[in-house]
Amino acid sequence: MSDRYLAFANSTAGRRLVGALGLPAPLRLERWLAGRSRPVDGALLIGGAGSLGAAVLPFANKLTDQLFAAAEGQLELPRWTAEHGPKLKALVFDASGLSRFEQLIELRNFFQPAFKGLAQCPRVVILGRAPESLKDPVAASVQRSLEGFSRSLGKEIRRGGNVQLIYVGKGAENQLEGALRFFLSPKSAYVSGQVLRLSACPVEVKDWTRPLAGKKALVTGASRGIGAAIAETLARDGAEVVLLDVPPAKDALNALAARLGGRGVALDICASDAAAQLIEALPDGIDIVVHNAGITRDKTLAKMSDAFWNSVIDVNLNAPQVLTQALLDAGTLRDNGRVVLIASISGIAGNLGQTNYATSKAGVIGLAQAWAPALGKRGITINAVAPGFIETQMTAAIPLTIREAGRRMNSMGQGGLPQDVAEAVAWFAQPSSGALTAQVLRVCGQSLLGA
């Protein structure tokens, strides 16, 4: 679906008119392209005085060949200055050493000059320690304050940039490479203002060009839109894909499966025997399960029929629970597997006319949080991706004024693409993402709605 305002604002004439009238000027976001060799295409600046910056250094030259430090002699890197340094494509600030309120000024001291030298579509990651892991209440408060700073910074960065905060648990330092490969690259183009927690995990990716090599992935609702993009991205990263959708979508499903070298399964996930059929279709087991299938049946609660309510709950919430339970009970989902649920910011912020949909998507987040402890005993992680306004056939049917509001009400001033959701899913599916479970990643351009 075409965003005409975005195209106009980035045209020669449009830039002049938008600037003269003081209108929003969203920048076209850079996204990952096939053949790209490094996550960061430009200079990376590392700052802060904690212990995590040193943990980044051993693999930093795999991210980019232009490394700089904010202070003279820091990490034995050349110093960057706004006057003489190249434009910055990525910033990593180690805030893990901040433990007193007066030290918070270091955030300003690092980012104020750095923001004067940003390139287009810059990526920022702030590293800290989870507040709940600290015994000192002042240190815990200082680390918690990073959330307000990072989210506010995400709304100020502009230029198509984004800002994330990662709390790194003890022993999780070796998982930073996977996280930074995602968040410092165009794969995170439509993700901003997010807070995630890394925990210790012994599994690491062996080949970053094909991190899912040797894995088999199941994607539901895979014949078009976000589901098709997820399937394509998982296949790009080396996974063997099994694509599932309803029988009426069989032709499109099989065509996509053939193109990706995978296999299609036509199945109604709400059928009474759906679990049995699915297990039969996966005799060799599965490593990755992506519950993407979902529907909307929008009405205000006053006009909501039983059929509208029940169908949304059945497809969006009950089916993922039933199928995941069956895959576990049958041993079809292998140890150290990955389960990714597609939620929605509607499940976080609510939405007019979507009580059924918001209920189902909040329940999906609840599934991720509730299942995590039990699945963790087998090394299986379960996480949720919550998209905001994504340019799909579904959003194309929204009335124009509401559609435009959905596009503009975020820090990036535009809608996301199915690829943006797919990249987040692929990251959660990686072996190194065993460091994350029971977490929710919003892919919404830092929407103004919700937390």
C-alpha positions as CSV (number, residue, x, y, z in Angstrom):
1,M,0.0,0.0,0.0
2,S,1.4,3.4,-1.0
3,D,1.9,6.2,1.5
4,R,1.5,9.2,-0.8
5,Y,2.4,11.8,1.8
6,L,5.6,10.1,2.6
7,A,6.5,10.0,-1.1
8,F,5.6,13.6,-1.5
9,A,7.5,14.8,1.6
10,N,10.6,13.1,0.2
11,S,10.3,14.6,-3.3
12,T,12.3,17.7,-4.3
13,A,9.2,19.9,-4.5
14,G,7.6,18.3,-1.5
15,R,10.6,18.9,0.8
16,R,10.4,22.6,0.0
17,L,6.7,22.9,0.6
18,V,6.7,20.8,3.7
19,G,9.5,22.9,5.1
20,A,7.8,26.2,4.3
21,L,4.5,25.1,5.9
22,G,6.2,23.5,8.9
23,L,4.5,20.2,8.2
24,P,5.8,16.8,9.5
25,A,8.6,15.5,7.2
26,P,9.0,11.8,7.8
27,L,12.2,10.3,6.3
28,R,12.2,7.1,4.3
29,L,13.6,4.5,6.6
30,E,16.6,2.4,5.6
31,R,15.8,-1.3,5.6
32,W,18.0,-4.4,5.3
33,L,18.8,-5.4,1.7
34,A,20.1,-8.7,0.4
35,G,23.9,-8.7,0.0
36,R,24.6,-6.4,2.8
37,S,27.8,-7.5,4.7
38,R,27.8,-5.5,8.0
39,P,25.1,-4.4,10.3
40,V,26.4,-0.8,10.6
41,D,27.1,1.1,7.4
42,G,29.1,3.9,8.9
43,A,30.7,5.1,12.1
44,L,29.9,3.5,15.5
45,L,30.6,5.6,18.6
46,I,31.0,3.8,22.0
47,G,30.7,5.8,25.3
48,G,30.1,5.3,29.0
49,A,32.3,4.0,31.8
50,G,30.6,0.7,32.8
51,S,31.9,-2.8,32.2
52,L,29.7,-3.5,29.1
53,G,31.5,-1.3,26.7
54,A,34.5,-3.6,27.0
55,A,32.3,-6.6,26.3
56,V,31.2,-5.0,23.0
57,L,34.8,-4.3,21.9
58,P,35.8,-7.9,20.9
59,F,33.1,-8.1,18.2
60,A,32.7,-4.4,17.4
61,N,34.8,-4.7,14.3
62,K,32.3,-7.2,12.9
63,L,29.6,-4.6,13.1
64,T,31.6,-1.9,11.3
65,D,35.1,-0.9,10.3
66,Q,34.7,2.6,11.7
67,L,35.0,2.5,15.5
68,F,35.3,5.6,17.8
69,A,35.2,6.3,21.5
70,A,33.7,9.4,23.2
71,A,36.8,10.0,25.4
72,E,40.5,10.1,24.7
73,G,42.1,6.6,25.2
74,Q,38.8,4.9,26.0
75,L,38.9,1.2,24.8
76,E,42.0,2.1,22.8
77,L,39.8,3.6,20.1
78,P,40.3,6.9,18.3
79,R,38.3,9.8,19.9
80,W,35.3,11.2,18.0
81,T,34.4,14.9,18.0
82,A,31.5,16.6,16.4
83,E,34.0,19.0,14.7
84,H,36.3,16.5,13.1
85,G,34.6,13.1,13.2
86,P,32.6,11.4,10.5
87,K,28.8,11.3,10.7
88,L,27.6,8.8,13.2
89,K,25.5,5.8,12.1
90,A,25.3,4.1,15.4
91,L,25.9,4.9,19.1
92,V,26.3,2.5,22.1
93,F,26.3,4.1,25.5
94,D,27.3,1.9,28.5
95,A,25.2,3.2,31.4
96,S,25.8,0.1,33.6
97,G,28.2,2.0,35.7
98,L,25.8,4.8,36.7
99,S,24.7,4.3,40.3
100,R,24.2,7.8,41.7
101,F,21.8,10.5,40.7
102,E,24.5,13.0,40.0
103,Q,26.0,10.6,37.5
104,L,23.0,10.8,35.2
105,I,24.5,14.0,33.7
106,E,26.8,11.7,31.8
107,L,23.8,10.9,29.6
108,R,23.6,14.5,28.5
109,N,27.3,14.9,28.2
110,F,27.5,12.0,25.8
111,F,24.4,12.4,23.7
112,Q,24.3,16.2,23.3
113,P,27.5,16.5,21.2
114,A,26.8,13.1,19.5
115,F,23.4,14.2,18.3
116,K,25.1,17.1,16.4
117,G,26.9,14.6,14.2
118,L,24.3,12.0,13.3
119,A,23.9,10.5,9.8
120,Q,20.5,9.6,8.4
121,C,18.6,6.7,10.1
122,P,21.0,6.4,13.1
123,R,20.7,3.6,15.7
124,V,21.2,4.1,19.4
125,V,21.5,1.4,22.1
126,I,21.9,2.2,25.8
127,L,23.2,-0.7,27.9
128,G,22.3,-1.0,31.6
129,R,21.7,-3.5,34.4
130,A,18.2,-4.5,35.4
131,P,17.0,-2.5,38.4
132,E,15.5,-5.5,40.1
133,S,19.0,-7.2,40.1
134,L,20.5,-4.4,42.2
135,K,20.5,-4.3,46.0
136,D,21.3,-0.6,46.4
137,P,17.9,1.3,46.0
138,V,19.6,4.4,44.6
139,A,21.5,2.4,42.0
140,A,18.3,0.6,41.1
141,S,16.5,3.9,40.8
142,V,19.3,5.3,38.5
143,Q,19.1,2.3,36.2
144,R,15.3,2.5,36.1
145,S,15.6,6.2,35.1
146,L,17.2,5.0,31.9
147,E,13.8,4.0,30.6
148,G,12.4,7.5,30.7
149,F,15.6,8.9,29.1
150,S,15.7,6.3,26.3
151,R,12.0,6.7,25.3
152,S,12.3,10.5,25.4
153,L,15.4,10.3,23.3
154,G,13.6,8.2,20.8
155,K,11.1,11.0,20.3
156,E,13.9,13.6,19.8
157,I,16.3,11.8,17.5
158,R,14.3,12.2,14.3
159,R,16.3,11.6,11.0
160,G,14.6,8.2,10.8
161,G,16.6,7.0,13.8
162,N,15.7,4.9,16.8
163,V,16.7,4.3,20.4
164,Q,16.6,1.2,22.6
165,L,17.5,0.2,26.1
166,I,19.0,-3.2,26.9
167,Y,19.4,-4.4,30.4
168,V,22.1,-7.0,30.4
169,G,22.0,-9.7,33.2
170,K,25.1,-11.2,34.7
171,G,26.6,-13.8,32.4
172,A,24.6,-12.4,29.4
173,E,27.5,-10.3,28.0
174,N,28.2,-12.9,25.4
175,Q,24.7,-12.4,24.0
176,L,25.3,-8.7,23.2
177,E,26.5,-9.4,19.7
178,G,23.2,-10.8,18.5
179,A,21.2,-8.0,20.1
180,L,23.4,-5.3,18.6
181,R,23.5,-6.9,15.2
182,F,19.7,-6.5,15.2
183,F,19.3,-3.1,16.9
184,L,22.2,-1.3,15.3
185,S,21.2,-2.5,11.8
186,P,18.3,-1.6,9.4
187,K,16.6,-4.7,10.6
188,S,15.2,-2.7,13.5
189,A,14.1,0.2,11.2
190,Y,10.6,0.5,12.7
191,V,11.5,-0.4,16.3
192,S,12.1,2.3,18.9
193,G,11.7,3.2,22.5
194,Q,11.9,-0.5,23.5
195,V,13.3,-2.0,26.8
196,L,14.5,-5.5,26.7
197,R,16.3,-7.8,29.2
198,L,19.1,-10.2,28.2
199,S,19.8,-13.2,30.5
200,A,22.6,-15.7,30.4
201,C,22.4,-18.3,27.6
202,P,25.1,-20.8,26.4
203,V,23.8,-21.0,22.8
204,E,25.5,-18.7,20.2
205,V,25.0,-18.3,16.5
206,K,27.7,-19.9,14.4
207,D,27.1,-18.2,11.1
208,W,25.6,-14.7,11.1
209,T,24.9,-14.9,7.4
210,R,22.5,-17.8,8.0
211,P,21.7,-17.8,11.7
212,L,18.8,-20.2,11.3
213,A,20.6,-22.8,9.2
214,G,19.5,-26.3,10.1
215,K,16.3,-25.1,11.8
216,K,12.8,-25.9,10.7
217,A,10.2,-23.2,11.2
218,L,6.4,-23.3,11.2
219,V,4.5,-20.1,10.3
220,T,0.7,-19.8,10.6
221,G,-1.3,-17.4,8.5
222,A,1.6,-17.5,6.0
223,S,-0.1,-17.1,2.6
224,R,0.2,-13.3,2.4
225,G,1.0,-10.0,4.3
226,I,3.0,-10.2,7.5
227,G,2.9,-14.0,7.5
228,A,4.4,-14.3,4.0
229,A,7.1,-11.7,5.0
230,I,8.0,-13.8,8.1
231,A,8.3,-16.9,6.0
232,E,10.5,-15.2,3.5
233,T,12.8,-13.7,6.2
234,L,13.2,-17.0,8.0
235,A,14.0,-18.7,4.8
236,R,16.5,-16.0,4.0
237,D,18.2,-16.7,7.3
238,G,18.6,-20.4,6.5
239,A,15.5,-22.0,8.0
240,E,13.4,-24.7,6.3
241,V,9.9,-23.3,6.3
242,V,6.5,-25.0,6.7
243,L,3.8,-22.6,5.8
244,L,0.2,-23.0,7.2
245,D,-3.0,-21.2,6.2
246,V,-6.7,-21.9,5.7
247,P,-7.7,-24.2,2.8
248,P,-9.1,-21.3,0.7
249,A,-5.6,-19.9,0.6
250,K,-4.1,-23.1,-0.6
251,D,-2.9,-22.0,-4.0
252,A,-1.2,-18.8,-2.8
253,L,0.3,-20.8,0.1
254,N,1.7,-23.5,-2.1
255,A,3.1,-21.0,-4.6
256,L,5.0,-19.2,-1.8
257,A,6.2,-22.4,-0.3
258,A,7.5,-23.6,-3.6
259,R,9.4,-20.3,-4.1
260,L,11.0,-20.6,-0.7
261,G,11.8,-24.2,-1.0
262,G,9.4,-25.1,1.8
263,R,6.1,-26.9,2.2
264,G,2.5,-25.7,2.5
265,V,-0.1,-27.1,4.9
266,A,-3.7,-26.1,4.3
267,L,-5.4,-26.3,7.7
268,D,-8.1,-24.5,9.7
269,I,-6.4,-23.9,13.1
270,C,-9.8,-23.8,14.8
271,A,-10.9,-27.2,13.6
272,S,-11.6,-29.8,16.3
273,D,-8.8,-32.0,14.9
274,A,-6.4,-29.2,14.0
275,A,-3.8,-30.3,16.6
276,A,-3.8,-33.9,15.4
277,Q,-3.5,-32.8,11.8
278,L,-0.6,-30.5,12.5
279,I,1.4,-33.1,14.4
280,E,0.8,-35.5,11.6
281,A,2.1,-32.9,9.1
282,L,5.3,-32.5,11.1
283,P,6.7,-36.0,11.6
284,D,10.3,-34.8,11.9
285,G,9.6,-32.2,14.5
286,I,10.0,-28.4,14.5
287,D,12.4,-25.9,16.0
288,I,10.5,-22.6,15.5
289,V,6.8,-21.9,15.8
290,V,5.4,-18.5,14.7
291,H,1.8,-18.0,15.6
292,N,0.9,-15.2,13.1
293,A,-2.6,-16.2,12.0
294,G,-5.2,-13.7,13.2
295,I,-8.4,-12.0,12.3
296,T,-10.3,-8.8,13.2
297,R,-14.1,-8.4,13.6
298,D,-14.5,-4.8,14.6
299,K,-17.5,-3.4,16.3
300,T,-18.1,-1.4,19.5
301,L,-19.0,-3.5,22.4
302,A,-22.6,-2.4,22.3
303,K,-22.9,-3.8,18.8
304,M,-20.6,-6.8,19.2
305,S,-22.3,-10.1,18.3
306,D,-21.4,-13.5,19.9
307,A,-20.0,-14.6,16.5
308,F,-17.7,-11.7,16.2
309,W,-16.4,-12.0,19.7
310,N,-15.9,-15.8,19.7
311,S,-14.3,-16.0,16.3
312,V,-11.6,-13.5,17.2
313,I,-10.9,-15.2,20.6
314,D,-10.8,-18.6,18.9
315,V,-8.4,-17.7,16.1
316,N,-6.1,-15.2,17.8
317,L,-5.9,-16.6,21.3
318,N,-7.3,-20.1,21.8
319,A,-5.7,-21.7,18.7
320,P,-2.1,-20.7,19.6
321,Q,-2.6,-22.1,23.1
322,V,-4.1,-25.4,21.9
323,L,-1.6,-25.9,19.1
324,T,1.5,-25.1,21.2
325,Q,0.3,-27.4,24.0
326,A,-0.2,-30.2,21.4
327,L,3.3,-29.7,19.9
328,L,4.8,-29.8,23.3
329,D,2.9,-32.9,24.5
330,A,3.8,-34.8,21.3
331,G,7.4,-33.8,21.5
332,T,7.1,-32.2,18.1
333,L,8.5,-28.9,19.3
334,R,12.2,-29.7,20.0
335,D,14.2,-28.7,23.0
336,N,15.9,-25.3,22.7
337,G,13.0,-24.3,20.3
338,R,11.6,-20.8,19.8
339,V,8.0,-19.8,20.0
340,V,7.0,-16.3,18.7
341,L,3.5,-14.9,19.1
342,I,2.2,-12.0,17.0
343,A,0.4,-9.6,19.4
344,S,-0.5,-6.0,18.7
345,I,-0.2,-2.6,20.3
346,S,-4.0,-2.8,20.6
347,G,-3.4,-5.5,23.2
348,I,-1.3,-2.9,25.1
349,A,-3.1,0.3,24.6
350,G,-6.6,-0.8,23.6
351,N,-8.5,0.5,20.6
352,L,-12.0,1.9,19.9
353,G,-14.2,-0.8,18.3
354,Q,-11.7,-3.6,19.0
355,T,-12.6,-4.9,22.5
356,N,-12.5,-8.5,21.1
357,Y,-9.2,-8.0,19.2
358,A,-7.5,-6.1,22.0
359,T,-8.6,-8.8,24.5
360,S,-7.2,-11.5,22.3
361,K,-3.9,-9.8,21.8
362,A,-3.4,-8.9,25.4
363,G,-4.1,-12.6,26.1
364,V,-1.3,-13.5,23.6
365,I,1.1,-11.4,25.6
366,G,-0.2,-13.2,28.7
367,L,0.6,-16.6,27.0
368,A,4.2,-15.6,26.5
369,Q,4.6,-14.5,30.1
370,A,2.8,-17.5,31.6
371,W,4.4,-20.2,29.4
372,A,8.0,-19.0,29.8
373,P,8.9,-20.7,33.1
374,A,7.8,-24.1,32.1
375,L,9.2,-23.9,28.5
376,G,12.5,-22.6,29.9
377,K,13.1,-26.0,31.6
378,R,13.5,-27.4,28.0
379,G,15.5,-24.4,26.8
380,I,12.5,-23.1,24.8
381,T,11.8,-19.4,24.7
382,I,8.5,-17.7,24.0
383,N,8.2,-14.1,23.1
384,A,5.7,-11.7,21.6
385,V,6.0,-9.2,18.8
386,A,3.4,-6.4,18.9
387,P,3.1,-4.5,15.6
388,G,1.6,-1.1,15.3
389,F,0.3,0.4,12.1
390,I,1.7,-1.9,9.3
391,E,1.0,-1.3,5.6
392,T,-1.0,-4.4,4.7
393,Q,-4.3,-5.3,2.9
394,M,-5.9,-5.2,6.3
395,T,-4.9,-1.6,7.0
396,A,-5.6,-0.5,3.4
397,A,-9.3,-1.2,4.2
398,I,-9.3,1.3,7.1
399,P,-11.1,4.7,6.4
400,L,-8.7,7.3,5.1
401,T,-8.7,9.7,8.1
402,I,-8.1,6.8,10.6
403,R,-5.5,5.3,8.3
404,E,-3.6,8.6,8.2
405,A,-3.8,9.0,11.9
406,G,-2.4,5.5,12.4
407,R,0.5,6.3,10.1
408,R,1.5,9.6,11.7
409,M,0.9,9.0,15.4
410,N,4.4,7.6,16.0
411,S,7.9,9.0,16.3
412,M,8.7,8.1,12.7
413,G,5.6,9.7,11.2
414,Q,4.8,6.7,9.0
415,G,3.5,3.2,8.9
416,G,5.7,0.1,9.0
417,L,6.2,-2.6,6.5
418,P,5.6,-6.4,6.9
419,Q,9.3,-6.8,6.6
420,D,9.7,-4.8,9.9
421,V,7.7,-7.4,11.8
422,A,9.4,-10.2,10.0
423,E,12.9,-9.0,11.0
424,A,11.8,-8.9,14.7
425,V,10.4,-12.4,14.5
426,A,13.6,-13.7,12.8
427,W,15.7,-12.2,15.6
428,F,13.6,-13.8,18.3
429,A,13.9,-17.1,16.4
430,Q,17.7,-17.1,16.5
431,P,19.7,-19.5,18.8
432,S,21.2,-16.5,20.5
433,S,17.8,-15.2,21.4
434,G,17.7,-17.9,24.1
435,A,18.8,-14.9,26.2
436,L,15.2,-13.5,25.9
437,T,11.9,-15.0,27.0
438,A,8.5,-13.7,28.2
439,Q,9.2,-10.4,26.5
440,V,7.3,-8.1,24.2
441,L,8.9,-6.2,21.4
442,R,6.8,-3.4,19.9
443,V,7.3,-2.8,16.1
444,C,5.4,0.4,15.9
445,G,7.8,3.3,15.2
446,Q,7.4,4.2,18.9
447,S,3.7,4.7,18.7
448,L,2.2,7.5,20.8
449,L,-0.4,5.0,22.0
450,G,0.3,2.8,24.9
451,A,3.3,2.3,27.1
